[in-house]
Structures are given as C-alpha cells and as structure tokens.
Amino acid sequence: LFDSGATDVIAVATHAVLSDPATERFKNSRISEVVVTNTLPLPPEKQLDKITVLSIAPMVARAIREVFDDGSVTTLFGGLSG
C-alpha cells in the first residue's frame, strides 16, 4: 500500500489471532494502528501501543434486547426489520 502512495495504513480485524510472529511483524511494520475486537483475549505480551481493542459488549447487549423484545438483530447491521 505504501508503494502505491498510501501515507498511512490502519489494519482492521474482527479477531486478534496474533500467532507468532504476527505481533513482531506489526511492531516492526509501518502500519500505524491495528484495530481489533475483544472477541478473543489479547495476552499482555501481545499488547502493543499500536493495537486498539474495541468492545463488542454494546452490540451483544443490543442483540439480546432485540431478541427478547421480539425485534430483529438485522437492525444492528443496518437492515430493515419486519
């Protein structure tokens, strides 16, 4: 991406499956930020300053509320209910 003219690169993933040597590669890369969710635990030794972990708790709470209120979880993703 940088070779194609990108000035900044942010990597995004749902699950932080940081198998070896992924952490070291991110640490030494020009990627400015890695954004992941907390769907998997991130061990302390794999936590880097450039890794941002987002909680999925609000989305799970909304999904549970929709189910119990006979709503639709489709609305969580911008879909129409009904």
C-alpha contacts under 8 A as a table, 3 or more apart, distances in Angstrom:
res1	aa1	res2	aa2	distance
1	L	4	S	5.08
1	L	5	G	6.60
1	L	6	A	5.51
1	L	9	V	7.58
2	F	5	G	5.15
2	F	6	A	4.55
2	F	7	T	6.44
2	F	8	D	7.62
2	F	9	V	7.87
3	D	6	A	7.17
6	A	9	V	6.93
8	D	31	I	7.00
8	D	32	S	6.64
9	V	30	R	7.57
9	V	31	I	5.07
9	V	32	S	6.01
9	V	33	E	7.33
10	I	31	I	5.88
10	I	32	S	5.82
10	I	33	E	4.91
10	I	34	V	5.85
10	I	35	V	7.46
11	A	31	I	7.06
11	A	33	E	6.31
11	A	34	V	4.69
11	A	35	V	6.21
12	V	34	V	5.76
12	V	35	V	4.72
12	V	36	V	5.97
13	A	16	A	6.70
13	A	34	V	7.77
13	A	35	V	6.35
13	A	36	V	5.00
13	A	37	T	7.34
14	T	36	V	5.38
14	T	37	T	5.43
14	T	39	T	7.44
15	H	36	V	6.06
15	H	37	T	5.98
15	H	38	N	7.25
15	H	39	T	5.93
15	H	40	L	6.12
16	A	36	V	5.84
16	A	37	T	7.08
16	A	38	N	7.76
16	A	39	T	7.82
16	A	40	L	6.35
16	A	41	P	7.89
16	A	42	L	6.97
17	V	40	L	7.58
18	L	21	P	7.63
18	L	22	A	5.29
18	L	23	T	6.01
18	L	46	K	7.47
19	S	22	A	5.61
19	S	23	T	7.39
20	D	23	T	6.67
20	D	24	E	7.68
21	P	24	E	5.46
21	P	25	R	6.23
22	A	25	R	5.03
22	A	26	F	6.16
23	T	26	F	5.23
23	T	27	K	6.07
23	T	46	K	6.03
23	T	48	L	7.97
24	E	27	K	4.94
24	E	28	N	6.18
25	R	28	N	5.23
25	R	29	S	5.90
26	F	29	S	5.03
26	F	30	R	7.94
26	F	31	I	6.96
27	K	48	L	7.18
27	K	50	K	7.81
31	I	34	V	7.41
32	S	50	K	6.35
33	E	50	K	4.64
33	E	51	I	5.84
33	E	52	T	7.13
34	V	50	K	5.99
34	V	51	I	4.67
34	V	52	T	6.10
35	V	51	I	5.87
35	V	52	T	4.76
35	V	53	V	5.98
35	V	54	L	7.30
36	V	51	I	7.39
36	V	52	T	6.29
36	V	53	V	5.01
36	V	54	L	6.15
37	T	40	L	7.50
37	T	53	V	5.17
37	T	54	L	4.58
37	T	55	S	5.76
37	T	56	I	6.51
38	N	41	P	6.25
38	N	42	L	7.62
38	N	53	V	6.03
38	N	54	L	6.07
38	N	55	S	5.39
38	N	56	I	6.57
39	T	55	S	7.93
39	T	56	I	7.17
42	L	46	K	6.36
42	L	47	Q	6.56
43	P	46	K	5.45
43	P	47	Q	6.63
44	P	47	Q	5.22
47	Q	51	I	6.61
48	L	51	I	5.32
49	D	52	T	7.78
55	S	58	P	7.33
56	I	59	M	5.48
56	I	60	V	6.27
57	A	60	V	5.11
57	A	61	A	6.03
58	P	61	A	5.08
58	P	62	R	6.22
59	M	62	R	5.09
59	M	63	A	6.16
59	M	76	L	7.43
60	V	63	A	5.03
60	V	64	I	6.20
61	A	64	I	5.17
61	A	65	R	6.17
62	R	65	R	5.00
62	R	66	E	6.11
62	R	73	V	7.99
62	R	76	L	7.55
63	A	66	E	5.12
63	A	67	V	6.27
63	A	72	S	7.96
63	A	73	V	5.46
63	A	76	L	7.26
64	I	67	V	5.18
64	I	68	F	6.22
65	R	68	F	5.22
65	R	69	D	5.96
65	R	71	G	7.94
66	E	69	D	5.12
66	E	70	D	6.05
66	E	71	G	4.42
66	E	72	S	5.59
66	E	73	V	5.99
67	V	70	D	5.17
67	V	71	G	5.64
67	V	72	S	6.59
67	V	73	V	7.07
68	F	71	G	7.36
71	G	81	S	7.34
72	S	75	T	5.92
72	S	81	S	5.73
72	S	82	G	7.69
73	V	76	L	5.46
73	V	77	F	7.61
74	T	77	F	5.58
74	T	78	G	6.80
74	T	79	G	5.07
74	T	80	L	6.72
74	T	81	S	6.57
75	T	78	G	5.14
75	T	79	G	4.80
75	T	80	L	5.81
75	T	81	S	6.09
76	L	79	G	7.18
